[in-house]
Amino acid sequence: MWRQLHLRLRSLFRRHGQESELDEEIRFHLANETEELMAAGMSPKEARAAAQRDFGNVTLIRELTREAWGWAPAERFLHDIRSAIRGVQKAKGWALVVLASLALGIGANTALFSAVDGLLFRTIPVPDPDGLVRLRWTGDNGARHVGISYGYTRGDGVQGYFSYPVFEALRDANETLSGLFAVAQTPLTLIVDGRAEVATGFAATGGYFGVLGLRPAAGRAIGPDDDRPGAEPVAMISHRFRQRRFDADEEAVGKVIRVNDVPTTIVGVLPPGYTGIRRPDAAAADVHLPLATLPLPERDDRLADGTTWWLPIMGRLKPGATAAQVQGNLDGVLRAAAQSALASHLDGLSEEERALPRNRDLSAEPRLLVDSGRQGLYDANPRSSGQALVLGVVVALVLLIVCANVATLLLSRAVSRHREVAIRMSVGASRGRLIRQLVTESLFLSATGGALALPVAWAARGLLPFGQTSPFDWRVFAFAAMLSLAAGMMFSLVPALRATRAEPLDALKEQSRSVTLSRSRLSRALIVVQVALSLALLVGAGLFLKTLANLRGVDVGFNPEQVLLFQMDSARSGYGPEESVALYARVRDSVQRLPGVRSVTMAQQALLAGGRSRGTVHVEGGTDPGRATHMMTVAPGFFDTMEISLLAGRAFEARDDADAPRVAVINAAAATELFGVENAVGRRFGFDQEERGEIEVVGVARDNRYDDLRGAVPPTVFRSAVQSPLRAATFAVRTGGPPNALTPAVREAVRQIDPRLPIMNVTTQTAAIEQRLSDERLYALAYTAFGGLATLLAAIGLFGLASYTVTQRTNEVGIRMALGAPSTGIAWMVLRESLVLVAAGVAAGVGMVLLAGRLIASLIHGLAPTDPITIVQAAALLAGIAAAAVWFPARRAARVDPLTALHKE
């Protein structure tokens, strides 16, 4: 073996010398043999011929010798690659179409992979992510009265949040984890160098950075000593925040900033790109704080409250420990801690409160679940998974069209190489050798197309509706490479097999009608497949475009035009409840005085802006367990500012102050839901069974959309912000002109009241609604782009097939025209044959649409997935584009000169 390896390496580095030595040996042998034969009496010519006969085929001997050197396969591969490059150079236009098709098809699939990879598979960027576990629980939980989530909940009955006292109990009883930590994220109000702003905050218990193995970029990490009550407030800031607020100043460490009005010292800076246990594509929170010193609003005592469950918990396994062992270690601890929190909660209630139905018989305990934490605090959104499935089918269809199109182009090109292939087979080339060469040439094209697909994929990521994609790393490159290989094999084998089925005798006859017809039938079948897939995508594009138009045309029940929205959270700036009421009143009055402002109001959240609050309503005199409704807390003037008309009764007035009887306005849907056909004004309800008559309905408003443009208008109860003060408020300002133009004046008005008070999420009501349509808009954009691409590819395929057909039938066309056939008849003949293929593809595509309709039924609005008008429009568009693509070959056929064609014949 070593000797063979030595010879191969020697042949690799001394290849030119070996070739020279081989030629010299052959010449020497032939010369020596010739001399001996001449000495035996032959003439020089006869001696050279005899020596040549005795020696054999010189070329074959050279090939056999090279085989013995051991690098023949590599040489053949390089020869095939060189042949492929020469082929591309000879047919630049054809190669450009093939490479563009591959780049678009592979690029679209690679872009989707990067999104799905980030959505479902990517682990968090910390040392040994597989050693992390995530704690969750399932079942009923009598101790959980308040839950605060951050969008991490899986949605299948599994909860991922614990109270702080429960975390302490788990931490103290832990025997199977090397470290355990709890986290929370919250917006923060910062004052840096006297300037207030809103920042993203992330709080964690003291072991967080140690368990994850963080090395700060500057300063030190937050440790357990920082996470104890009474410790001096400290913070770490993200690399991005330091770049933005401190101009990358190395002296940022040690500076004091105010976090929710609490002086806090910066002790460290996080490394660039650090996201911790958040998803890898998420931006790092601006400020990281110890959980025990998190500056919470005055009334918020969640650190001590065992019934407020708000903290995700994770940990790292000890060497050799398993998730099952962690569960065995801590499940009983969780139950005991929950029971203790429940008992403490009940002990703090009066006897009457304990007797209320909501507090009677509370005893349920949760069961602990422990599973992998390699993806951090992240659960794939089922909606995003569904989107990935639908788009995955779409881009897979595009790739199939690309492969069919490239196969059609290869079949057409194979005709021009038919004579070359047949001649090579006639002189001894094996069919396997020719197939290998043709497949290698196709793989070269697919590899080049795959390389060109990477920039396409990078640009196409913006079309995807998931909002998160993976960085372009080796996983994405590997996927693109594998897809290129698979696509190359898919579209190369059949044309290669077809091309090498020719008999050598056919080569001498120039044409083989049977082979030509066979290829033609296969090309036609591929065109039908392309048209069918293109129609399915065009119908999808039409459905999503109409869905977007339908949703934009929905009557939202109020006037969203010329309304500016902004949010404030006074509690994070140190305001108490009563101070907040006065503050918001001053802000409202100050903004009201601005030129161009018609009216100002505020609410718990803006309509159709993504906020949601739900409650249970118990009607006075009823016995039902309560009706679920949407809830909104609004200030006086809300209905006038939002231009929501009242159908009965009145809106909130000055007499509905904090000391007055509690009142509410409900919408028409709630009036029907709660009181049927009776007049709702004057009726009473409550948010608890014992308080059924506490709130009086004083008005019924027109139905308005709350948080969704689809489905029926939800029953909604409006409470007065005077009787239920808001901690955080969303202001709505109706203007006389463009609302965005008023933003600087609003900021200045708020700054004049308190420069420490930032305003957040400044937008317009129309922009907020448009944001709700982002998924539909991206679906329409993606389907339109992919449908247009598929149609373009199908048109290219039809053009290529028609051009090939015209070339093959030039003689026939000449004879027909010589016999009197009109040019229009010749053109129609070509057009008719192509349109028959389009008709067959449309029929197959309609069948696909009917079968796949259920897949997108939940994503469209206002029309059926088999909407006949959309199908007809898509088919007409496809037929028109196909006719335009075939028109040029048809016109060329109509202009054939009969004399020239007959002369060629």
N, C-alpha and C positions, 0 to 999 in steps of 0.2 A: 504493500500500500504506500509506504514511504517513498519507494522508488518511483511509483507512478506519479505521486504528488510532485516529486523532485523533477521528473521529466516534464510534467505539465507546467510547472513554474518556469522551468528552463525554456520551454517552448514559448511561454508567454513573453518573457523578457528578451529572448533571442529569436523572435519570430522571423525577422527579415533575414538573418543569417541562416536559419534553418531552411527557409525557402530557397536561398541561393545554393546551399549545400545539396538540397534535393534536386534542383535543376541540373547542377553539375554532375551529380551521380547518374541521372538519367542520360544526359548527353554522353558521359563517359561510357556507360553500358552500351548505348546504341552505336557509338563510334567503334568500340572494341569488337562488338559483334559484326559490324559491317566489314571491318578489316579482316576478320577471320574468314568471312564468307567470300571476300574478294580474293583472299589467299587460296581459297578452295576453287577459284576459277570463275566466279560470278563477275558480271560487270558491276561497276559502282552503283548504277541505278537499281539493278536487281538486288544487289547486296543490301542497300539501304531499305528497300521495300520488304525484303525477307526479314531483316533485323527488326523492322517496325512491327511486322506481323507476329514474330516470335515474342516480342516484348509485351504487346497488348495495347490497350487504350491508355494513352499517357494521362489524359484528363482524369480517367477513373482511378488510375494508380495514385495520382496526386490527392484526390479526394479521400481515398482509403488511408493514405499516409497521414493526412491531416486528422482523420478520425482517430488514428492511433495516438496522435499528439494530445488528444483529449479535449480540445476546445471547439470542436465542430458545432455543437448546439448553440454555443454563444455566438459563433461566427454567423451561423444561419440567422439567429435572432437579429444581430446587427445588420445583416444583409436585408432582412425583411423591413427593419426600421428605415434603412436608407431607401429602400424601394417605396415605402409609404411616404417619406418626405418628398421623393421625386414625383410621386403621384399627386401630392398636394400642390406642388409647384406647377405641374402641368395642367391641373384643373382648379385654378384658384377660385373661380366663382362657385363651382360645385362644392369645394371644400369650405368656403366661407359660409354657405347655407348650412352645411352639416355642423360645423363648429358652433355657429350661432344657435342652432336648434339645441345642441347638447348643452351649451352654456346656460341657456334659459331653463331647460328642463331640470338639469342637475342642480343648478343654482337655486331654483325654487324649492326643491326637496331638501337641499342643505340648509337653507334658511329656516324651513319648518323644523328640521332636526335640531338646530341650535335652540329654537324656542322650546320644543318638547323636552330636550335634554335639561334646559334650565328649569322647566316646569316640574318634571317628574323624577329625574335621576341624579342631579348634581348634588354632591355632598358639600358641607360647609368647609371653608378653607381654614381649618385649624389642624394642629398636629393630631394624628390618630383619631379621625372623626368616628371610626367604627367602635371606639371604646366609650362613646357617649350613649346615654340612655335618657329617655324622656318619660316623665311620670304623668299619667292621666288617670281618670277614674270614670266609672260607669255606675248606673243604677240610680235609685232615688237618694236624695241627700237632704234630710230635714234641717241640717245646719246651714244650708246655703240660702240666704235670703236676698243677697245682692250679688250679682255677677257682672264683672267688667271684662270684656274680651277685646282682642286687638285684631280680629280677623283670622285667628289661627285655628278656630274650632273645626273639627273634621265634619261635623254635621250628621253623624250617624248615632247619636246618643252618647258618644264619648266626649267627656269634658276635659279640658286641659288646664284648669285654673284652680288654685288652692288659696286659702286664706294665709295670712302671715303667721298666726299662731300655729296653724297646721304645719307650715314649713319648718318652724322652729322645732316642733315635736319630731318630725321626720329627720331633721338634721341631727338632733341629739341622740336618736335611737339608731342611727345608721351604722351598720357593721359591714356592708358589702360594697360600698362606694368609697373611692378615694377622696371624693369631694362632691358636694351637693350645693346647688345655688338656685336662687329664684330671681326672676327678672320682671320688669314692667317697662312699657314705653309710654311716654306722655309728652305732649307739647309743653314747652317752657317759655316763659317770658324772660328775656335776658336784657340787661342793661350793660353795655360795654362802652366805656369811655363816654358815658352820659347819653348814649343813644339806645333807645329801646327797640327790640325786635322780637319776633317769635322764632323759636328754634325747636328742632326735634330733640327730645331727651330720651335717654335710656338709663334706667336705674337697675342695679343688680346688687345682690348680697356680696359680702366681702370676698368670698372664695371664687367668684366668677372668673377673674382674669387668671388666677393660679390654676384652676381646673382646665381652662382652655390652653394654657401655656403661652400667654401673650408676652411679647417683648415690645415695650413702648418705643416709639421713635425718638422721644425726648422725655426727660424727667423720669418719673416712676409710675408704676401702676397702682390703682386703688387696691388696698389690702384689707384684711379682716379688721385691723385696728381702726380703719376709717369708717367701718360699718357698725357702729355701736351708738346708742343714744347718747347725746351730749358731745360727740366728737366734733372737732372743727370741720365745717363743711368744706369738702374738696371736690374737685372735678377733673376728668380727663376730657380733652377736646379732640375732635377728629382732625385728620390731616387737612381735609377740605375746608373745615371751619377755620383752622389756623391760616390757611392760604387766603381765605376770603376776608376775615375780620382782623387779622394781625399782619397781613402782607408777608406771610411766611416768616415772621419775626421769631428768631431763636429765643428771644426773651419772653415769649408768651407764657412759658412756665414760670409760675410765681406771681402772675398778675391776678388781681382780684376782680371778679365780675359779680353782678347781682343776678341770682337765679331765683325767679319768683319773689323778688325783692329781698332775698337773703344773700349777704356777702359770702362769696365762695371763692376759694383759692384754686387756681389751675395748677395741678401737680404733675401732669403728664400729657403727652400727645400720642394718639394712636397711630400705628403705621399706615401708610397709604394703602387704600383698598380694603382696610380691615372692616369686616361686617359682623364678626363674632358668630352668634348663633342665628343671625338673620340670614335670609337667602343670599347666595353669593352675588347676585346681580343687584341687590338692594344697596342704596346709599347708606353709609354709616351715619348713625345719629350724630348730631352736632356735639352734644354734651353727654357724657356718661357720669352718673352720680352713684354714691352708695345708697342702697335702698333705705337704710335706717335714718338717713338725714335728708331724704327726699322732701323738699318743702311743699307740703300739701296745703290746700286751702284750710281756712280756720275750722270749718265744720267737718272736715274730712278726717275721720279717725280710723281709717281702714287698716293701719298697721296694728291696732289693738283689737279690732273687731273680728271675731272668729266667724261671723256670718257673711262677711264680704269676701267672696272668692274671686281673686283677680290676678294671681301670680302663676305663670308657668314655671315648672320646676324641672331641672335637668341635673344630671350628675355623670361622673366618670367611673366606670367599673374598676374595682381592684383587680390586680392580675389574677386570672383564673376564675373570677366571679362571672356569673351569668345574669341575664335579666330575670330569669325565673327565681334565682336566689334573692335578688333584690326585692322581688314581689313578695316572696315568703318572709323576708326580713321586715318589710315595712307595711304590709297590708293591715295587719292588726293595729299597728301604730296609727295609721290613717283613720281607722274606724274609731279608735279610742279618742283621738284628737277631735274628730267630728262630733262625737257624743259629748265630749267635754265642752266644746264650743256651743253646742245646742243647749246644754244644761245651763251654761253661763248666760246665754241669751234669755232663756225662759226665767231664770232667777231675777233678771233685771226688769221683768214685766210685772205689771200689777196683776192682781188676781182676776180682774175683769178682762184684761188683755189676754191672759193665758187661756181664758175660757172662750175666746173668739174662735170661730171655725178654722181660721188660717193658722192658729197656734195649737189647736187641740191635736192630740195623738201624734205629735211630731216625734219620730223615733228612727226614721230611715237612715241607714249608714251607707256611704259609698264603698265601692270595691276598687282597689288599686289596680291599675294596668301599667305595665312597664314594657316599653318597646324601644326600638332603635332611635337614637338621636342623631344619626349621621347626617340627616338633612336639617338639623336644627329645629327651630320653631316654625315649621312650615307643613301645611297640608295642601295638597293640590285641590284647587277649587273645582268641584264637579262641572261647573259651567265651562271653565277653561279646558278641562279634559274633553268635554263634548266638542268644544270649538276645535281642539287639536285633532279630534277624530274626523270631523267634517272636512277641515282643511287638508288633513292628511290624504283623504280620499281624492280631494281635488288635485293636489299636486302630483299624486300618483297617476291620476288620469292624464295629466299634462305630460308626465314622463313616458307613459305608454304611447301617447300621440307622437312624442319626439322619436321614440324607438321605431314606431311604425313608419314615420316619415323618413327617418334615416335609412331604414331597411328598403323603402321604396326607391330612394335615391341610389342606394348601393345596387339594387337590382337593375336600375336603368344604366348605371355605369358599367355593370357587369357585361352588358351587351357589347359595349365598345371594347371590352377586353376578351370577348368570346374567342376571337381568332387567336389572341396571344395564349390563352389558356389551352386551347385545343392543340396548338402547335407544340407547346411545351410538353403536353401529355404524349404527343406523337413521337417526340424525341427521347422519351423515357422518364420524364418527371412523374413521380407517383401522385395519385390523387390526394393522399394524406399530406404530402409535402406542399401541394398547392393550397389545400384548405388551411394548413397552418400559416402559410404566408398571407392569405387573404384575411384570416382572423387576426393575425398580428397587425396588419395594416389598419383593420377596424379598431383594434384596441388602442393603437397609437392615436387614432382620431378621438376615441372616447377619453383617453387620458388627457389629451390637449384640451378637449371640451371641458373636462373636469377642472383643469387648472383655470380656465377662463370663467368657470362657474363660481369660483370663490368671490371675486369682486361683485358678481351679480347677487350672490347670497348675502353679502354684507349690505348691499343697498336694499335688498328685498325684505330685510328684517323689519323695517318700518311699516310694512304692509300687514304684519301679523297683529292680531288683536289681543295677545296675551299680556303685553306690557313688560315682559321679561324674557330675555334671551341670554344664552350662554356666551361667554367670551369666545372668540375664535381661537381655539387651542387644538391640541393634537386629536382630541375626540372629534371635532368638527372636520378636521382635515382627513382623518381616517374614514369617517363616514363618506365624505365626498369621493375619496379614493375607491372605497368599496362599491359605491353607487356607480362610479364611472366604469369599473370593471364589470359589474353586473349588466349595466346598460350596453356595454360593448359586446358582451357575450350574447345578449338578447337580440341585438339587431344584426349581428355579423354571421351567425351560424347558418341561417337559412339561405341568405344570398351566397355564402361560400359554397354550400352544398349544391345549390342550383347552378352556380357558375362552373363547377367542375364535373357536371353530369354530361358535358358535351363529348361526342365521339370525335376522334382525330379526323375522320373523313369529313365531318361537317365543316371543319376548319378550311379544308380545301375548297368546299362549296360555298364558303363565306357565310351562309345562313343555314340555320336549322329551324324550320318553321315550327316543329313540335316544341323545341326548347323555347322559342320566342313566345309562342302562345302560352306555354306553361308559366313563364315569368309574368306575362301580361295578366293572366288570371290571378296570380298571387298579388301583384301590384294593385289590381282592382280591389281585391279583398281588403288589403291594408288601407286603401283610400276609404272604403265603406266604414271600416273601424274608426278611422280618424274623424270622419264626418259625424258618426254617431256620438263619439265622446265630445266632440266640439259642441254639438247641439245640447248635450246634457249640461255642459258648463255655461253655455249662453243662456239657457233657460234659468239656471241658478243665478246668473248675474241679473237677469231680468226680474226674478222674484225678489232679490235683495234690494235692487234699486226701487222697486215699487213698494217694498216694505218700508224703506227709509222715507219715501214720499208719503206713505200712509201715516206713519208715526208723526211726521212733521205737520201733517194736516189734522191731527187729533185736537179736538176742542178741550183745552186744559181747564176751562172754567174760570180763568182770570186773564188779565191782559199782561203778558210778559214783556211787552215793549217798553223801552225807556225806564227801566228799573235797575238801579245800582245796588249791589249787595256787598256788605262787609260784616265781619264778625269781630266781637270783642269778648274777652274773658277777664272780668275785673278781679275775680278771686285770685288769679295767678299774679296780679300786681298788688296784692295785699289788701284789697277792699273786702269788708265784711258784707253780710247780706243787706243791711239797711243802707250802708254806704253805696252799695251797687245800685240800689233802686234810685237813689238821688243822682248818682253818676250817669246812669243811662238816660235819665230825664234831661240832664244838662246837655248830654251829647245830642239827644233828639232835638231839643230846642235850638242848639247851636247850628246843627245841620239844616234845620228847617229855615233858618234865616239866610242861608246862602242863596245868592242869585241863581235862578234857574231851577230851584227846587220847588216842586209842586206840593209834595207831602212826604212825610217820613213816618215809618212805623218800625216795630221790631217784633221778632218772634223767636221761638225756641230754635227753629231751623227754617231754612228757606224751602219753599215748595219746589219739588222736583230737582233738588240739589243733592240727593243722596242721603239725607238725614231721615231717621225714622224713629217713631216712638209709638208704642202700643200699650193698651191697657184693657181692663175688663170693666164693663159697665153693668150695673144692676139697677133695673127700673123699679121705681116705687110701686108697690102693690104686686109685683111679679114674684114668681117662685123659682124661676130658672136660675141656673148656676152663673149666669152672666154672659154678656155678649162681647166678643173681642172687637175693638175699634181702634182706629188710629187716633193719636192724640196730638194736639198742637197747643202750645201756650203762646198767646199773641197779645200785643199791646193795643190800647185803643187806637182807632184809625186804621187797623189792619185791613178791614174789608174795603174801606174807601181807597186806600193806597193801592191795594192789589186789584181793585175794581171787580170785586166779587159781589154780585147783587144779592140782596136779601129777599127771600120768597115770603117770609112771614116774620112778625115780631120786629126786634131791633138789634142793633149791634151793642158792643160794650160802651158804656157811657161813664161820665165823671162820677155819677152816684154809685157806681160799682167799685167802691174803694175797698181797702183791706178790711175794714170793719163792717162792711155791708154783707147781707146774705150772699152766699156763693151762687154765681150764675154761670151759664155756658151758652154758647151758640153751637148748633150742630148743622151738618149739611143735610141735604135732602135724602141722601142714601142712609144716613144714620137715623133720620126721622122715620123712614119706612122700616128700617131694621128694628128699631126699638119700640116704636109706637104704632106701626101699621098705618091704617088710613086715618087714624085720629089726628086731631090738631096737636102738634108736639109742643107748641108754645104754652108755657105754664105747667107742663108736666115736669116731674122730678126724677132724678136718678142719683146714684152714688157709685163710687169706685170700690165699695165693699158692701157685703151683704147687710152689715149692721148700719150702713150709712146710705141706704137706698133713697132716702128723701132729702139728702143734704143739698143737692145742686138743682137749681131751677133752670129750665130751658127758656131763654128770653128771645131767641131768634133762630130762624132756619135759613141757612145760606144755600145758594145755588151749589150744585155739585162741582167740585174742583178736583183736579188730579193732585195726588199727594206725593208719591215717590216713584210712580211707574206710569208709563204711557199706555201700557197694554192692559187688557182686561177691564173689568167693571170698576167704576169709581168706588173706592172703599168708604165705608161709614167712618166719619171723622167728627171728633168732638173738639171744639175750640174752648180752651180755658183762658181766663183773664190773667195777664202777666202782673196786674196789680194785686190780685188775690193769691197768685202763685209766683212769687218773684223768681226771676231768672238769674242764674250765676253767669252763664255765658249767653250771649244774645247775638242774633243775626239781624242787622238793620237793613231795611228795604227803603230806598230813596227813589221816589218817582220824579223824574226830571222833565223839563220842557224841551230838552235837546238830547244830543248824544250823551248817554250816562257816563261813559268812560272819561269824558272831558271834565267831569266834576270830581274825579278822584283826588287830584292834588289839593283842591279846596277842602274836601272832607278830611284828608290827613292833617291839614293845617288846623282845621277847626278842632279836631281831637287833640292835637299837640298843644293847642292853646289851653285846653282844659287840664291836661296832665301829660307832660312830655314822656313820662315813664310808661305810658299806656299805648301799646302797639295795636294796630288793627290788622286783621288777618283775612286771607281768602277773599280779596277784593275781586269782584267779577260782576257780570250783569246777569239778569234773570234769563235772558235768551241764551247767553253762553252756558249757563248752568244746565238749561234744558238740552242744549246741543251736546254737552258733555255726556248726558244720559244716553245719547244716541251713538256714542263712540263705537260700540261693538257693531251696531248695524251699519254704520258708515264704513268701518274697516272691512266688514264682510262684503258690502257692495263693491268697494274698491278692489279687494282681492279677487272676487269672482269676476269682475269686469276685466281686470288685468289678465287673469289666467284664461278666461273665456276668449278674450281678444287674441291672446297668444296662441291658443289652440286653433282658433279659426284661421289665423295667419299661417300656421303650420299646415293645416289641411289645404289651404289655398295653394301653398307652395307645392304640396304633394300632387294636387290636381294639375297644376301647371306643368310639373315635371312629367307626369304620366301622359298628359295630352301632347306635350312637345315630343316625347319619345314615340308616341303613336303616329304622329304626323310624319316624323322622320322615317319610321318603318314603312309607312304606306304611301310614300311619295310617288312611287311608280304607279300604284293603283289610282291615286288621285289624278296623275297625269293622263292615264288611260281614260278615266271617267270624263275628264274635261275635254279630251280629244274627241270623245264620242258625243259631246254636246251638253254635258252636265253644267248647269250654271254655277258660278262661284258662290252664290248665296246658299245653294243646296249643299255644296262641299262644306262650307262653314257650319251650316246647321247640322250636318252629319257629325262633325267633331263635337259641337256643343251638345248634341243630343246624347251621345255616348257618355259624356262626362256628367250631364244632368241626371242620367239614369242612375249613375253611381251615387250622386248626391241624394236622390230620392230614396234609394235603398238605405243610405246612411241615416237619413232623417227618420225613416220608419224604425230603424233599430234604435236610434237615439230616443224617440218617443217612448219606446218600450223601457229603456233605461230610466227615463224620467218617471214613468209610472211606478217602477219598482223602487226607486230611490227616494220617492216623495216623502215617505215617513221619516227619513233620516233628517230632513230639514224642516219638518212640519212645525216643530216647536220654536224655530228661529225666525219664522216669517210672520207677518201680521196683515190682516185684512184681505187675504186671498188664499186660495188653496195651492198646495204644492204642485198640483197638476193643472194650474190655471190655463185654460185653452188659449186665451188671447196671448199670453206670454209665449206659449209653445209656438203658436202660429207666427208671432213676430220674430222669434228666434230662428225659426225655419226659413222665413222669408229673407232675413238678413243673411243667413248662411248661404242660401241659394243665390242671392245677389252677388255676394263676394266670390262664390265659386264660379258664377258665370263670367264675372270680370276677369278672374284668373285664367279661365279657359279661352277667353275671347282672343287673346294674342296668338296662341297656337292655331286657333280656328282661322283667324285672318291670314296667318302664314300659309295655311293649307289652301285657302281660297285664291292665293296669289301664285300658286305653283304654275310654272310655264310648262305646258304639255310637251312641247318639242324637247325641252331640256330633260324632262323626266323620261320621255321615250328614248332619247339618245343614250341616257344613262343605262336604261334597260337593255 
